[in-house]
Amino acid sequence: GLFVGLAAGEAGARPLDKVKESGVLVVSVYRDFAPWAYVEDGAPKGIDVDLGKLLAEALGVRAEFMIRPADDDVDGDLRANVWRGDIVEHKRADVMMHVPVDHDLALRNDMVVICCGYGQERMGIAYDPAAVPVKSFAAFRSRRVAVEGDTTADIWLSAAFNGVLGPSIDRGRTFEAAAENYRSGRDTALVAPRAQLEWAVKTAGRPTVVEEWPMPGIVKSSWPIGIAVRFDSRDLGHALDGALEAARGDGRIAAIHAGYGVTWLPPQD
């Protein structure tokens, strides 16, 4: 199908045998993306980091992490991390974690193979029930709601109810800043994907529930996440898919999530 005419075995591709020979699986994760990936005391931590180690272990090699900031879009991330490499060093990873398993994304990016769903992101809301009397986003016409700026949640809140929530939206420059605005009591709720909410409110210091409310008109309220490898590393993708399938089946993936206080949501189409 899509791969006709692309030169196989192009320099720098690292299919399965090469990874095993080198003894290293290079894994790309997002920077400042707790609980999925973050740096603590100089070491990478997070769900995606632990899963990267699990994948390397399954191949009999060690994991080496490339911790990269998010580009403007996932297409840019795939380009910089998987198939072309970054502009400065041209260094790229064997596998990138936390890629949306999305048909259109895959069609646009024929230099990569997206596979191996290992979880599901679902939009949620964390709120203080004493401060938010009804389970409707309409409540934020008169109450402040925290959100990371320029995210799916921010875009949806800005447009919801013909824009009437605009004055109540408190945008943090990062998710951590938005979470702190909620934890400090400055805002009554925090909107983001559920895993980030569960992680952020462990230290809320105020009564908090995490739920999923209907978000009418949102482009996507839920999406599966998986991994990406280069188009010429399909054998590597197959091996990693097998490792993830085994880890889903025997409870290791759920246990990794639980270690960060996060509920594992199995991938759905």
N, C-alpha and C positions, 0 to 999 in steps of 0.2 A: 504493500500500500504506500504509505507515506515515505518509505525509506529508499525508494528507487532512485538511483543516481547519486546517492551519498557515498562518498568513498569509505569503504570499510577499513578498519585497522589504521585509522588516521593517527599520526604521531600524538602521543600523550594520552590516548585512551587507556583506561586501566580496567580491562575485563578481569574476570574472576582469577585466572591463573596468576596474572601479574600482581594482583593484590596479595594473594597467598604467598607468592615468592618474596614480596617486599616485607611481609610481616606486619603491614600497617593498612588499616582502612581509614581513609581521610573522610571525615564526616562534617558537613556544613550545618551549623545551627544558627539561629537568629540571636543577636545580642540584645540584652536588656529585655527579655521576653519571659519573665517568670510567670508561672512555674515551669514553663517549657525549657527555657535555657537562660542562664545568667551566670555571672562570675562571682564567686564568694571566696575570700581569702586567696585570690589569685588562681583558683581552680574552677573549671566549668562545672556547673551543677544544673539539675533540672530533669524533667521527664524525658525530653528528647535526647539529652546527654546520656542518661541511663540506658535508653533504648539503643543509642549508637554503640555503647559499650556491649550491650547484649548482642547486637548484630556482628560486631567484630569478634566477639567470643565464639559465636556460632561458626565463623569462618576459620577460627584458630589463629587469629591475629590480634593486634592491639588497636584500639581506636585512637586516632589523633584528630583533634577538633579544630575546625576553622570557624571562628566566631565572628559573624559578619552582621553589620547593620542592615536593616531592610532597605531595599531600593524603593523607587516610587511605586512599583507594582511587582507582582510575582514574576512576570515575564523578565524583568530586569534582574531579579534574584536568580532565576534559572540560568540566565546568560552569564552572570558574574560567578556563580558558584559551581555550575555543573558543566556547561558545554564550552564556554569560551575562556573563562577565567577572568579575574579582575584586571583592570586596566593597567595597574602598576606592575604587579609581579606575574600576571597571567597564571597565577596559581588557582587550581580548581580542585573540587572535592570529588571523591568517588561516589558519594551519595549525599543528597540534601534531605534533611528532615522537614516535616511540617509543611508539605506541599499540598494544596487543595487537590483532591482527586476529582477533576472537573474535565468534562469532555471538550469543551471549547478551549480551555487552557492547553490541553494536550494537542489539539488540532493546530493551534497557533504556534506551538513550540515543538516542531518536529525533530529537533536535535536532542530531545530528551525523551525518556520513557517514564511516565508517572504511573506508579503501581502501589500495591502493598498497603492498602488502607489499614491503619492501626488505631484509629480513633475518630471521634466525631466532635466538631466544634458546634455548640449551640448557644445562641444569644440568650442572655439572662439578665436578671436585675437583682441586685442586693439592696435591701432597704431595711429601715428601722420601722417595725410595724406600729410603734407608738406615734411615729411622725407621718406615716402615710396611711390614711384611714381606708382607702379603697384600692383594690387591685386593678387599677387602670392607669395608663400613662396620662390620662386626663388630669389626674391628681397633681401633676407637675405644672399646671397652669399657675398655681400659687405656691409651689414649693421648689426649692433648688435641687437639681439633679446633676451629679458629677459624671463626666465622660472624658475619655481621651480624645483630643481634637483630631479632626480629619480621619476618623475611623467610620466603619459601617454604622456603628451605634450613633455617632454624632450626626452623620448625614441623615439617618432616619429620624432622629429626634427633631432635627432642624426643620424637616418637611412635614412631620406628623401634625394632624389636626390643622391643616392649612397654615402651619408655621406659628401657631399661637404659643408654643412652648419656648420659642426663641429666647425671651428674657430670662427664663429660669435655668437655661443650660450653662453649667459651669465647666468650661473646658480646661483640662490639664494638658500641659505640653507633652507629658508622657503618661502612660497608664498609672505608674507609681504616684505621680503628682495628683491625678484624679482620685486614686484610691485614698490618698492622704486627706484630700478634701472631704471625702466621705467619713473616714475614720475619726477625723478631728471634730465632727459634728457640724461642720460648715454647710454640708449638703445632706438631704434626707435619703438619697439613694445613689446608686452607682450602676451604670449600664455598660455591659461588655460581654464577651464570650464567657460562658459559665466557669470554665476551668480557672481563668484569671480571677474571677469573682471569688471562687471558693478559696483560692490562695490568699487573696488580698484581705478577706474579712476574718481570717483566722486570728488576726490581732486587732480586731475592730474595737474592742473595749466598749461596745454598745450592743444591745440586742439587735441581731441581724438575721434575716432569712434570705436565702438565695432561691429564686424561683424563675420560671419561664412564663412570661405573659405574652399574649398575642401581640404581634407587631404588624398590623395590617399595612400592606403596601411595601414592606421591606423587600429588597431584591433577594436576599437569602438570609433566613434565620438559622440555618443549619447546613453544615457541609462536612463531608468526610475528609480526613487528612491522611496522607501517605508519604511516600518517598519518591525522589526522582534520581535516575541515573542517566548517563549519556546514552544516546541511541545505539552506540556500538558496544555497550556494556550490558546487553540484555541478560547474558548468563549470570552476571553479578546480581542483576535485579531478581532473577528467578531464585537464586540462592538466598537472597535476603528475604524474599517473599515467604519462602519455606520456613525460615527462622522466625519471622513475625507470626506466621500462622501457628507454629508450635507454641510460641509464647502467649498468644491469645488463648489457645486451647487449655494450657496448663495453669493459667491464672497469673503468670509472671507480669504481663502488661498491666493488669488490674492492680497488682501489688505495687508496681512502680508508681502508678498514679496515687495510690493510697498513701504511699510514703510522703507525698507532698500535700496530703489533705484534700486530694482531688478525686472526684468520682469518675471512674473510667466509663466513657460512653462508646460502645462498640460502633464501628463504622457502618453507615447505612448508605444506600444509593440515593 
